[in-house]
Structures are given as structure tokens and as C-alpha cells.
Amino acid sequence: MRETVGGGPTAVLAADYFASYSVVGLLTLVGVVFVAVAFGAGRLLRPVVPTPEKLLTYECGVDPVGEGWAHTQVCYYVYAFLYVIFAVDSIFLFPWATVFAAPGYGATTLVEMFVFLGFLAVGLLYAYKKGVLTWT
């Protein structure tokens, strides 16, 4: 333990604690300045010549036809949400596998993972019963 003048070990811990945050703050500041300089340089160096053709909506190289608003089926969003939910949940499988391999945690983590997979199965069954998974 380091010796301090008039503060004791608590002052050392507090100094180390705030020193680590000062590093994070400094890196955040450097990142913000870097992004600001990059955007500023881009704004100063790029040519600005707006023409009517440049202001048109661009869609896969095809000239736009009709209005800018289009109706979209809600089922596409539901499929996207279901994908995101199961993709994020699958991320939890990797830490579970590493903990499962650690000695002394096998049975507990196995039960916890089956509970977790049970919740996913109930959610999938609910979506199936509601007819969300049928493509129309």
C-alpha cells in the first residue's frame, strides 16, 4: 500500500478511482474533437453545388415515381423484431457456455439456461399462437 500525506489509504483509493475516470474523460474528449475536426474539414473541403437532380430522392438508380410515402405491412416489422429478440438472446449463450465449463457451476448454469430457453420457447409459442409467424 502506498503512503500518503494526510489522507490514508482511502485517499489513495479515491485518487486511483478518479484517475481512471480522467483517462475515460480524456479519451472521450479526444474522440469528440476528432469527429468535430473530421466533420469540419469535410464541410470546408467539399463542393456545394445543389441542383434539382441532386435534390431528388434516390432509390436504386431508378427515378422516383409517385409520392414519398408508401404503405408497409406491419408483419415485416414483427419479423424484424422477432429476429432481433432471438439474435440478442443468442448472444447470452456464449457467456453461458464459458461459465458452464467452469468447475462448480455445471448444474446451476444448466438449470438457469433451461429456464432461459423456456422463456424463449414460451415467447415463440405465443407468437405462433397469435399467427405472427404465418406469412400472408
HELIX and SHEET records of a PDB file:
HELIX    1   1 GLY A    8  LEU A   45  1                                  38    
HELIX    2   2 VAL A   74  ILE A   91  1                                  18    
HELIX    3   3 LEU A   93  ALA A  101  1                                   9    
HELIX    4   4 GLY A  106  LYS A  129  1                                  24    
END                                                                             
